[in-house]
């Protein structure tokens, strides 16, 4: 396991304070605020403490209310909404300075038999031979602001490889479709919950910027405001995130200063394991 991945797993192992209360630290990724994927992963980890392992998460819906301060711990308050025969519901709020910065409602279900079908996996190039995103960023090191250069050039816990690479320094108008292979940068524990929390964490990378592709803009442009409003996710199958996962993203629309994106996750053998949707602000400052 890489040191970066070990640090991320440690970040998701929250400190219990009291019944339903947990404290998490933050990792500064250079975005000027707490990374949204971190808060989603930690919120799911907080809810885990109130549930039996055989009742895994199958969906969550979340709203980002305020920017998080990377220099201050985050308190996660978990409320038990309902525990049914096969399904449980939890509401999680993340707090800083006494105010909520994030809300999540999550549902957990014991697997049951039922009807099954899935959308076919897109036919794209496999991850082998594609350039890791970490190498792409290193090639652009001369353009990085000094304040973020060290953070962005450091080792990453997630290996990300774009099939149809978008150069953030020279964006061109293109169809709002993006394919990215994802994999944890090292072996993971057998706990399937950890694999889901890490996929939630990774789902916030390269997601909303897909809505900028038809307009020939990049989230690196300082005159643009690009920020997540809400993020929802559904988990369909168990999987291993130390194996390659395809993140197939498209943006069906952008309107009123907001962009909408949706993504599907597939294993290399074509199994549809998860779906995500996100809406966020994309506008001139």
Backbone as numpy.savetxt, mean C-alpha at the origin, in Angstrom:
# Nx Ny Nz CAx CAy CAz Cx Cy Cz
16.79 -12.42 4.99 15.94 -11.22 4.99 16.82 -9.98 4.99
16.47 -9.00 4.14 17.24 -7.77 4.09 16.99 -6.95 5.34
17.93 -6.08 5.66 17.77 -5.21 6.82 16.56 -4.29 6.65
16.34 -3.80 5.41 15.20 -2.91 5.16 13.88 -3.63 5.41
13.78 -4.91 5.00 12.56 -5.67 5.24 12.38 -5.97 6.71
13.47 -6.28 7.39 13.39 -6.53 8.84 12.91 -5.28 9.57
13.38 -4.11 9.15 12.94 -2.86 9.78 11.46 -2.60 9.53
10.97 -2.96 8.33 9.56 -2.77 8.03 8.69 -3.71 8.86
9.12 -4.97 9.02 8.36 -5.91 9.85 8.33 -5.44 11.30
9.44 -4.89 11.77 9.48 -4.34 13.13 8.51 -3.17 13.26
8.40 -2.37 12.21 7.49 -1.22 12.21 6.04 -1.68 12.35
5.71 -2.85 11.80 4.34 -3.36 11.86 4.05 -4.10 13.16
5.08 -4.38 13.95 4.87 -5.04 15.25 4.64 -3.96 16.30
3.39 -3.62 16.51 3.05 -2.49 17.37 3.24 -2.80 18.84
3.34 -1.75 19.63 3.48 -1.88 21.08 2.11 -1.79 21.75
1.62 -2.86 22.39 0.33 -2.79 23.09 0.43 -1.86 24.30
-0.53 -0.95 24.42 -0.58 -0.02 25.54 -1.67 -0.38 26.54
-2.81 -0.80 26.02 -3.96 -1.17 26.84 -4.89 -1.94 25.92
-6.00 -2.42 26.44 -6.94 -3.15 25.60 -7.46 -2.24 24.49
-7.16 -2.63 23.24 -7.60 -1.85 22.08 -6.74 -0.66 21.74
-5.64 -0.43 22.48 -4.76 0.71 22.21 -3.35 0.22 21.91
-2.76 0.73 20.81 -1.44 0.27 20.38 -0.66 1.46 19.85
0.66 1.38 19.96 1.51 2.48 19.53 2.46 1.99 18.45
2.58 2.80 17.40 3.49 2.48 16.31 4.43 3.64 16.02
5.61 3.31 15.52 6.58 4.32 15.10 6.46 4.52 13.59
7.20 5.46 13.04 7.13 5.77 11.62 8.50 5.69 10.97
8.48 5.44 9.67 9.68 5.44 8.85 9.58 6.62 7.88
10.56 7.48 7.90 10.56 8.67 7.03 11.03 8.27 5.64
10.12 8.26 4.67 10.46 7.89 3.30 10.74 9.11 2.43
10.72 10.30 3.04 11.05 11.50 2.30 9.86 12.16 1.62
8.63 11.76 1.98 7.45 12.34 1.37 6.96 13.59 2.11
7.59 13.94 3.22 7.16 15.09 4.00 6.08 14.78 5.00
5.59 13.56 5.00 4.56 13.11 5.93 4.66 11.59 6.02
3.90 10.99 6.94 3.89 9.54 7.07 3.34 8.91 5.79
4.01 7.87 5.29 3.57 7.18 4.08 2.25 6.47 4.37
1.26 6.64 3.47 -0.06 6.08 3.69 -0.06 4.57 3.83
0.78 3.87 3.05 0.83 2.43 3.14 1.24 1.95 4.52
2.11 2.72 5.18 2.54 2.36 6.53 1.35 2.40 7.50
0.53 3.45 7.42 -0.60 3.59 8.32 -1.62 2.47 8.09
-1.85 2.11 6.82 -2.78 1.01 6.53 -2.27 -0.30 7.10
-0.97 -0.59 6.88 -0.41 -1.82 7.42 -0.45 -1.87 8.93
-0.14 -0.75 9.58 -0.16 -0.73 11.04 -1.58 -0.82 11.59
-2.56 -0.21 10.91 -3.94 -0.30 11.36 -4.43 -1.75 11.31
-4.08 -2.47 10.26 -4.45 -3.88 10.17 -3.75 -4.69 11.25
-2.49 -4.36 11.50 -1.74 -5.05 12.55 -2.36 -4.79 13.92
-2.87 -3.58 14.15 -3.52 -3.26 15.42 -4.79 -4.08 15.59
-5.59 -4.17 14.53 -6.83 -4.95 14.60 -6.54 -6.42 14.86
-5.41 -6.90 14.37 -5.04 -8.32 14.54 -5.03 -8.72 16.01
-4.62 -7.82 16.88 -4.51 -8.14 18.30 -5.86 -8.46 18.94
-6.94 -8.07 18.28 -8.28 -8.27 18.87 -9.01 -9.44 18.22
-8.33 -10.23 17.37 -8.98 -11.29 16.60 -8.23 -12.60 16.71
-8.94 -13.70 16.47 -8.31 -15.01 16.38 -7.63 -15.15 15.02
-6.51 -15.91 14.96 -5.77 -16.04 13.69 -6.60 -16.65 12.57
-7.57 -17.52 12.91 -8.36 -18.18 11.86 -9.42 -17.26 11.25
-9.48 -16.00 11.67 -10.41 -15.04 11.10 -9.61 -13.92 10.43
-9.12 -14.14 9.18 -8.25 -13.16 8.52 -9.04 -12.02 7.89
-8.34 -10.93 7.61 -8.97 -9.78 6.97 -9.36 -10.14 5.53
-10.56 -9.71 5.12 -10.94 -9.89 3.71 -11.22 -8.55 3.03
-11.41 -7.47 3.82 -11.57 -6.17 3.18 -11.35 -5.06 4.19
-10.97 -3.89 3.67 -10.94 -2.69 4.51 -11.22 -1.47 3.66
-11.75 -0.43 4.31 -12.05 0.85 3.68 -11.50 1.94 4.59
-10.71 2.84 4.03 -9.99 3.79 4.87 -10.01 5.19 4.28
-9.88 6.19 5.19 -9.79 7.59 4.79 -8.57 8.23 5.47
-7.85 9.02 4.68 -6.71 9.78 5.19 -7.20 11.19 5.49
-7.14 11.58 6.76 -7.75 12.83 7.21 -6.77 13.98 7.36
-5.57 13.68 7.87 -4.55 14.70 8.09 -3.19 14.08 7.78
-2.20 14.90 7.37 -0.85 14.38 7.20 -0.29 13.91 8.54
0.39 12.76 8.53 1.00 12.26 9.75 2.41 12.80 9.94
2.79 13.00 11.19 4.12 13.50 11.55 5.05 12.30 11.73
6.09 12.20 10.89 6.99 11.05 10.94 7.84 11.04 12.21
7.90 12.16 12.91 8.74 12.26 14.11 7.99 11.97 15.40
6.72 11.63 15.30 5.92 11.38 16.50 5.22 10.02 16.37
5.17 9.23 17.46 4.47 7.94 17.40 3.00 8.12 17.03
2.41 7.06 16.51 1.00 7.04 16.15 0.28 6.09 17.10
-0.83 6.55 17.67 -1.64 5.71 18.54 -2.80 5.13 17.72
-2.98 3.81 17.80 -4.05 3.13 17.08 -5.10 2.67 18.09
-6.31 3.15 17.92 -7.43 2.84 18.80 -8.37 1.91 18.04
-8.49 0.66 18.50 -9.29 -0.35 17.81 -10.63 -0.53 18.53
-11.72 -0.36 17.80 -13.06 -0.53 18.35 -13.68 -1.80 17.78
-14.17 -2.67 18.63 -14.86 -3.88 18.20 -16.30 -3.53 17.86
-16.65 -3.59 16.58 -17.99 -3.25 16.13 -18.91 -4.46 16.25
-18.40 -5.63 15.80 -19.24 -6.83 15.83 -18.38 -8.08 15.67
-18.76 -9.12 16.37 -18.20 -10.46 16.19 -19.35 -11.42 15.92
-19.52 -11.82 14.65 -20.57 -12.75 14.28 -20.07 -14.17 14.23
-20.89 -15.07 13.67 -20.52 -16.49 13.62 -19.30 -16.73 12.73
-19.20 -16.00 11.62 -18.07 -16.18 10.72 -17.36 -14.87 10.38
-17.96 -13.72 10.73 -17.41 -12.43 10.33 -17.27 -11.49 11.52
-16.17 -10.74 11.54 -15.94 -9.72 12.56 -15.67 -8.38 11.88
-16.06 -7.30 12.55 -15.83 -5.95 12.03 -15.10 -5.13 13.08
-14.09 -4.40 12.63 -13.32 -3.53 13.51 -13.22 -2.14 12.89
-13.22 -1.12 13.75 -12.96 0.25 13.32 -11.68 0.71 14.00
-10.75 1.24 13.22 -9.44 1.66 13.74 -9.24 3.13 13.43
-8.89 3.90 14.44 -8.49 5.29 14.18 -7.04 5.48 14.60
-6.31 6.20 13.77 -4.91 6.52 14.07 -4.86 7.96 14.56
-4.18 8.17 15.69 -4.20 9.46 16.37 -2.79 10.04 16.53
-2.68 11.33 16.32 -1.49 12.11 16.66 -1.95 13.48 17.18
-1.26 13.96 18.20 -1.60 15.26 18.81 -3.08 15.30 19.21
-3.64 14.16 19.60 -5.02 14.10 20.06 -6.06 14.17 18.97
-5.65 14.14 17.69 -6.59 14.24 16.57 -6.43 13.05 15.64
-7.52 12.58 15.03 -7.42 11.46 14.08 -6.75 11.90 12.78
-5.79 11.11 12.32 -5.18 11.37 11.03 -5.66 10.35 9.99
-6.37 9.29 10.46 -6.73 8.18 9.56 -7.82 7.35 10.22
-8.79 6.90 9.42 -9.82 5.99 9.88 -9.87 4.77 8.96
-10.10 3.61 9.55 -10.27 2.38 8.77 -11.40 1.56 9.37
-12.24 1.02 8.51 -13.20 -0.01 8.90 -12.80 -1.29 8.16
-12.59 -2.36 8.89 -12.09 -3.61 8.30 -13.00 -4.77 8.69
-13.13 -5.72 7.76 -13.95 -6.90 7.98 -13.07 -8.15 7.90
-13.32 -9.09 8.80 -12.53 -10.31 8.92 -13.48 -11.50 8.86
-13.12 -12.53 8.09 -14.04 -13.65 7.89 -13.32 -14.98 7.87
-13.90 -15.96 8.53 -13.42 -17.33 8.39 -13.80 -17.83 7.00
-12.87 -18.41 6.24 -13.18 -18.86 4.87 -14.30 -19.89 4.85
-15.23 -19.72 3.89 -16.33 -20.66 3.70 -16.42 -21.00 2.22
-17.04 -22.13 1.91 -17.20 -22.57 0.52 -18.30 -21.77 -0.16
-18.14 -21.52 -1.47 -19.15 -20.77 -2.21 -18.82 -20.73 -3.69
-19.57 -19.93 -4.45 -19.30 -19.78 -5.88 -17.95 -19.10 -6.08
-17.28 -19.43 -7.18 -15.97 -18.85 -7.45 -15.78 -18.55 -8.93
-15.25 -17.38 -9.23 -14.76 -17.04 -10.56 -13.78 -15.89 -10.40
-13.00 -15.57 -11.43 -12.05 -14.47 -11.36 -11.75 -13.94 -12.74
-11.29 -12.68 -12.78 -10.85 -12.08 -14.04 -9.50 -12.65 -14.43
-9.27 -12.75 -15.73 -8.01 -13.29 -16.22 -6.86 -12.32 -15.98
-5.70 -12.87 -15.73 -4.49 -12.06 -15.53 -4.03 -11.47 -16.86
-3.66 -10.19 -16.89 -3.15 -9.60 -18.13 -1.87 -10.32 -18.60
-1.69 -10.36 -19.89 -0.49 -10.97 -20.46 0.60 -9.90 -20.56
1.56 -9.95 -19.66 2.65 -8.97 -19.63 3.97 -9.71 -19.42
5.07 -9.00 -19.61 6.39 -9.59 -19.38 6.55 -9.93 -17.90
7.27 -11.02 -17.64 7.52 -11.43 -16.27 8.56 -10.54 -15.60
8.76 -10.72 -14.28 9.67 -9.83 -13.54 11.14 -10.05 -13.87
11.50 -11.29 -14.28 12.90 -11.54 -14.58 13.34 -10.70 -15.78
14.46 -10.03 -15.63 14.98 -9.19 -16.71 14.51 -7.75 -16.66
13.49 -7.45 -15.84 13.05 -6.07 -15.70 13.94 -5.34 -14.69
14.11 -4.04 -14.88 14.98 -3.25 -14.02 14.27 -2.94 -12.70
14.90 -3.26 -11.56 14.29 -2.89 -10.27 14.13 -1.38 -10.15
13.07 -0.96 -9.48 12.81 0.47 -9.32 13.93 1.15 -8.54
14.57 0.43 -7.64 15.67 1.02 -6.88 16.81 1.45 -7.81
17.05 0.67 -8.87 18.09 1.04 -9.83 17.64 2.22 -10.70
16.33 2.27 -11.00 15.81 3.41 -11.76 16.04 4.71 -10.99
15.78 4.66 -9.67 15.94 5.87 -8.86 17.41 6.26 -8.77
18.30 5.28 -8.64 19.73 5.59 -8.59 20.19 6.27 -9.87
19.60 5.88 -11.01 19.97 6.50 -12.28 19.53 7.96 -12.35
18.55 8.33 -11.50 18.04 9.70 -11.47 18.55 10.47 -10.26
19.60 9.95 -9.61 20.07 10.52 -8.34 20.43 11.99 -8.46
20.93 12.41 -9.61 21.36 13.81 -9.76 20.18 14.79 -9.69
18.96 14.28 -9.92 17.78 15.15 -9.90 17.09 15.17 -8.55
17.52 14.33 -7.62 16.84 14.23 -6.34 17.22 15.40 -5.43
16.25 15.99 -4.73 16.59 17.03 -3.75 17.47 16.44 -2.65
18.37 17.25 -2.13 19.29 16.78 -1.10 18.54 16.24 0.12
17.36 16.80 0.40 16.61 16.42 1.60 16.09 14.99 1.55
15.93 14.43 0.34 15.37 13.08 0.23 16.34 12.08 -0.40
17.48 12.57 -0.87 18.38 11.70 -1.64 18.80 10.47 -0.85
19.23 10.63 0.39 19.70 9.50 1.18 18.58 8.48 1.41
17.38 8.96 1.69 16.25 8.07 1.95 15.84 7.31 0.69
15.79 7.99 -0.44 15.32 7.35 -1.67 16.35 6.42 -2.28
17.63 6.61 -1.95 18.67 5.75 -2.50 19.02 4.59 -1.58
18.43 4.53 -0.40 18.71 3.44 0.54 18.05 2.14 0.07
18.44 1.02 0.67 17.84 -0.27 0.33 16.35 -0.26 0.65
15.58 -0.99 -0.16 14.14 -0.99 -0.01 13.63 -2.36 0.45
12.56 -2.38 1.27 12.01 -3.65 1.73 11.22 -4.38 0.65
10.74 -3.63 -0.37 9.94 -4.21 -1.44 10.66 -4.03 -2.76
10.84 -5.12 -3.51 11.41 -5.06 -4.85 10.27 -4.77 -5.82
10.31 -3.62 -6.49 9.28 -3.22 -7.44 9.89 -3.08 -8.83
9.20 -3.65 -9.84 9.71 -3.61 -11.21 8.57 -3.27 -12.16
8.66 -2.10 -12.79 7.61 -1.67 -13.71 7.78 -2.35 -15.06
6.66 -2.84 -15.61 6.68 -3.44 -16.95 6.73 -2.33 -17.98
5.83 -1.35 -17.86 5.82 -0.19 -18.76 6.31 1.01 -17.97
7.62 1.17 -17.94 8.26 2.18 -17.08 7.84 3.59 -17.45
7.53 4.38 -16.43 7.22 5.79 -16.60 8.35 6.60 -15.97
9.08 7.36 -16.78 10.18 8.18 -16.29 9.60 9.43 -15.63
9.74 9.60 -14.30 9.13 10.74 -13.63 9.74 12.08 -14.03
10.94 12.05 -14.62 11.57 13.30 -15.04 11.17 13.70 -16.46
10.70 12.72 -17.26 10.30 13.00 -18.63 8.98 12.30 -18.93
7.91 12.65 -18.21 6.63 11.96 -18.44 6.05 12.31 -19.80
5.46 11.31 -20.44 4.79 11.49 -21.72 3.34 11.02 -21.59
2.46 11.63 -22.38 1.07 11.22 -22.33 0.94 9.76 -22.76
0.19 9.00 -21.97 0.04 7.57 -22.26 -1.27 7.08 -21.67
-1.69 5.91 -22.11 -2.90 5.30 -21.58 -2.71 5.09 -20.07
-3.73 5.37 -19.26 -3.59 5.26 -17.81 -3.62 3.81 -17.32
-2.63 3.06 -17.73 -2.50 1.65 -17.36 -1.06 1.40 -16.97
-0.86 0.72 -15.86 0.49 0.46 -15.37 0.55 -0.94 -14.79
1.65 -1.65 -15.09 1.86 -3.00 -14.57 3.17 -3.02 -13.79
3.11 -3.50 -12.55 4.27 -3.51 -11.68 4.36 -4.86 -10.97
5.53 -5.47 -11.00 5.77 -6.68 -10.22 6.30 -6.29 -8.84
5.78 -6.95 -7.81 6.14 -6.65 -6.42 6.57 -7.92 -5.71
7.54 -7.78 -4.81 7.96 -8.92 -3.99 8.73 -8.40 -2.79
8.49 -9.00 -1.62 9.28 -8.64 -0.44 10.74 -8.94 -0.70
11.62 -8.10 -0.20 13.05 -8.24 -0.43 13.67 -9.20 0.60
13.17 -10.44 0.59 13.67 -11.44 1.52 12.56 -12.40 1.92
12.92 -13.47 2.62 11.94 -14.46 3.06 11.10 -13.91 4.20
9.81 -14.28 4.22 8.87 -13.81 5.23 8.41 -14.96 6.13
7.92 -14.64 7.34 7.34 -15.67 8.20 6.13 -16.31 7.53
5.69 -17.46 8.05 4.57 -18.19 7.46 3.20 -17.60 7.83
3.16 -16.61 8.69 1.91 -15.99 9.11 1.29 -15.25 7.92
0.14 -15.75 7.40 -0.47 -15.15 6.21 -0.93 -13.72 6.46
-1.18 -13.35 7.73 -1.61 -11.99 8.02 -0.52 -11.00 7.68
0.74 -11.35 7.95 1.86 -10.46 7.66 1.96 -10.20 6.16
1.74 -11.23 5.35 1.81 -11.07 3.90 0.74 -10.08 3.41
-0.44 -10.11 4.02 -1.50 -9.19 3.63 -1.19 -7.76 4.08
-0.64 -7.61 5.28 -0.31 -6.26 5.75 0.76 -5.64 4.85
1.72 -6.46 4.42 2.77 -5.94 3.55 2.24 -5.59 2.16
1.29 -6.38 1.67 0.70 -6.04 0.37 -0.09 -4.75 0.47
-0.80 -4.55 1.59 -1.50 -3.27 1.79 -0.50 -2.12 1.80
0.62 -2.31 2.48 1.68 -1.30 2.51 2.16 -0.98 1.09
2.43 -2.03 0.30 2.99 -1.83 -1.03 1.96 -1.28 -2.02
0.67 -1.48 -1.75 -0.36 -1.07 -2.70 -0.44 0.44 -2.86
0.17 1.20 -1.97 0.12 2.67 -2.05 1.22 3.24 -2.93
2.18 2.41 -3.34 3.25 2.87 -4.23 2.76 2.82 -5.69
3.04 3.89 -6.44 2.77 3.94 -7.89 1.29 3.84 -8.24
0.41 3.98 -7.26 -1.01 3.76 -7.51 -1.67 5.02 -8.07
-1.82 6.05 -7.25 -2.48 7.28 -7.68 -1.78 7.96 -8.86
-0.44 7.94 -8.95 0.21 8.59 -10.10 -0.22 8.04 -11.46
-0.83 6.86 -11.50 -1.32 6.32 -12.77 -2.36 7.26 -13.38
-3.11 8.00 -12.54 -4.13 8.92 -13.03 -3.51 10.14 -13.73
-2.20 10.35 -13.57 -1.53 11.47 -14.23 -1.04 11.11 -15.63
-0.99 9.82 -15.96 -0.38 9.39 -17.21 -1.05 9.98 -18.47
-2.39 10.07 -18.56 -2.98 10.64 -19.78 -2.67 12.12 -19.97
-2.17 12.77 -18.92 -1.95 14.21 -18.95 -0.46 14.57 -19.09
0.40 13.55 -19.11 1.82 13.80 -19.30 2.48 14.49 -18.13
2.01 14.19 -16.91 2.59 14.78 -15.72 3.10 13.70 -14.78
3.94 14.12 -13.83 4.56 13.20 -12.87 4.36 13.72 -11.46
4.22 12.80 -10.50 4.05 13.22 -9.10 5.33 13.85 -8.55
6.45 13.77 -9.28 7.69 14.41 -8.86 7.64 15.92 -9.08
6.69 16.41 -9.87 6.63 17.84 -10.18 6.19 18.62 -8.94
7.01 19.56 -8.47 6.71 20.28 -7.22 5.46 21.13 -7.29
5.03 21.52 -8.49 3.84 22.37 -8.59 2.55 21.57 -8.50
2.65 20.24 -8.44 1.47 19.39 -8.34 1.24 18.95 -6.90
-0.02 18.87 -6.51 -0.40 18.27 -5.23 -1.00 16.91 -5.53
-0.36 15.87 -5.02 -0.82 14.49 -5.22 -0.92 13.85 -3.85
-2.14 13.56 -3.40 -2.34 13.05 -2.04 -3.56 12.13 -2.00
-3.44 11.04 -1.26 -4.53 10.06 -1.16 -5.65 10.59 -0.27
-6.90 10.39 -0.71 -8.08 10.70 0.10 -8.60 9.43 0.77
-8.82 8.39 -0.03 -9.32 7.13 0.53 -8.71 5.95 -0.21
-8.72 4.81 0.46 -8.10 3.60 -0.09 -8.88 2.40 0.43
-9.33 1.54 -0.46 -10.05 0.33 -0.09 -9.36 -0.88 -0.71
-9.51 -2.03 -0.04 -8.83 -3.22 -0.52 -9.62 -4.46 -0.13
-9.62 -5.44 -1.03 -10.29 -6.72 -0.80 -9.28 -7.85 -1.02
-9.22 -8.77 -0.09 -8.31 -9.92 -0.19 -9.14 -11.16 -0.54
-8.77 -11.83 -1.65 -9.57 -12.95 -2.14 -8.96 -14.31 -1.81
-7.64 -14.39 -1.80 -6.94 -15.65 -1.58 -5.72 -15.41 -0.69
-5.29 -16.46 0.00 -4.00 -16.38 0.68 -2.89 -16.43 -0.37
-1.74 -15.89 -0.04 -0.62 -15.82 -0.98 0.65 -15.61 -0.18
1.77 -15.70 -0.86 3.06 -15.37 -0.25 3.62 -14.13 -0.93
3.97 -13.15 -0.13 4.51 -11.92 -0.69 6.02 -11.99 -0.84
6.63 -13.12 -0.48 8.04 -13.30 -0.85 8.13 -14.04 -2.18
7.00 -14.19 -2.89 6.95 -14.58 -4.29 6.44 -13.38 -5.08
6.70 -13.38 -6.40 6.32 -12.24 -7.23 4.80 -12.10 -7.34
4.32 -10.86 -7.23 2.92 -10.50 -7.37 2.81 -9.40 -8.44
1.89 -9.57 -9.39 1.66 -8.53 -10.41 0.59 -7.57 -9.93
0.90 -6.29 -9.95 -0.04 -5.22 -9.61 -0.46 -4.58 -10.92
-1.70 -4.87 -11.37 -2.22 -4.34 -12.63 -3.13 -3.16 -12.32
-2.72 -1.94 -12.72 -3.40 -0.70 -12.33 -4.00 -0.02 -13.55
-5.17 0.57 -13.37 -5.74 1.44 -14.40 -6.49 2.58 -13.72
-6.61 3.69 -14.43 -7.34 4.84 -13.92 -8.53 5.10 -14.83
-9.76 4.80 -14.38 -10.93 4.98 -15.25 -11.33 6.43 -15.44
-10.98 7.33 -14.49 -11.37 8.72 -14.65 -10.60 9.63 -13.70
-10.58 10.91 -14.05 -10.09 11.98 -13.18 -11.01 13.16 -13.40
-11.48 13.76 -12.30 -12.44 14.86 -12.42 -12.43 15.66 -11.12
-12.69 16.97 -11.22 -12.81 17.85 -10.06 -11.57 17.84 -9.17
-10.40 17.72 -9.79 -9.16 17.73 -9.02 -8.88 16.43 -8.30
-9.61 15.35 -8.66 -9.41 14.05 -8.05 -9.17 13.00 -9.13
-8.33 12.02 -8.80 -8.09 10.91 -9.70 -8.53 9.61 -9.04
-9.11 8.72 -9.84 -9.55 7.42 -9.34 -8.71 6.33 -10.00
-8.21 5.41 -9.18 -7.41 4.30 -9.70 -7.93 2.99 -9.11
-7.78 1.93 -9.87 -8.15 0.60 -9.38 -7.06 -0.38 -9.79
-6.83 -1.38 -8.95 -5.74 -2.31 -9.21 -6.13 -3.73 -8.83
-5.58 -4.69 -9.56 -5.77 -6.11 -9.26 -4.41 -6.75 -9.05
-4.33 -7.69 -8.13 -3.09 -8.36 -7.80 -3.18 -9.83 -8.18
-2.15 -10.33 -8.87 -2.12 -11.71 -9.33 -0.80 -12.37 -8.95
-0.86 -13.66 -8.62 0.36 -14.45 -8.49 0.88 -14.77 -9.89
2.08 -15.30 -9.96 2.66 -15.61 -11.27 1.89 -16.68 -12.01
1.17 -17.54 -11.29 0.37 -18.56 -11.98 -1.02 -18.06 -12.36
-1.29 -16.76 -12.17 -2.53 -16.17 -12.63 -3.66 -16.12 -11.63
-3.42 -16.47 -10.36 -4.46 -16.42 -9.35 -4.71 -14.98 -8.90
-5.95 -14.55 -8.96 -6.34 -13.19 -8.55 -6.47 -13.19 -7.02
-5.53 -12.53 -6.33 -5.47 -12.64 -4.87 -6.06 -11.43 -4.15
-6.11 -10.27 -4.80 -6.58 -9.06 -4.12 -6.97 -8.00 -5.13
-7.78 -7.04 -4.67 -8.21 -5.91 -5.49 -8.13 -4.66 -4.62
-7.77 -3.52 -5.23 -7.69 -2.26 -4.48 -8.26 -1.13 -5.32
-8.80 -0.12 -4.63 -9.24 1.11 -5.28 -8.81 2.29 -4.42
-8.52 3.40 -5.07 -8.06 4.58 -4.37 -8.50 5.83 -5.12
-8.86 6.87 -4.34 -9.11 8.17 -4.93 -8.23 9.19 -4.21
-7.71 10.13 -4.98 -6.84 11.11 -4.37 -6.85 12.43 -5.10
-6.25 13.42 -4.47 -6.14 14.76 -5.04 -5.02 14.76 -6.08
-5.31 15.24 -7.27 -4.28 15.51 -8.29 -4.62 16.87 -8.92
-3.89 17.90 -8.53 -4.19 19.24 -9.02 -2.98 20.14 -8.85
-3.04 21.27 -9.52 -2.01 22.27 -9.37 -2.10 22.89 -7.97
-0.95 23.15 -7.36 -0.96 23.78 -6.03 -1.45 25.23 -6.14
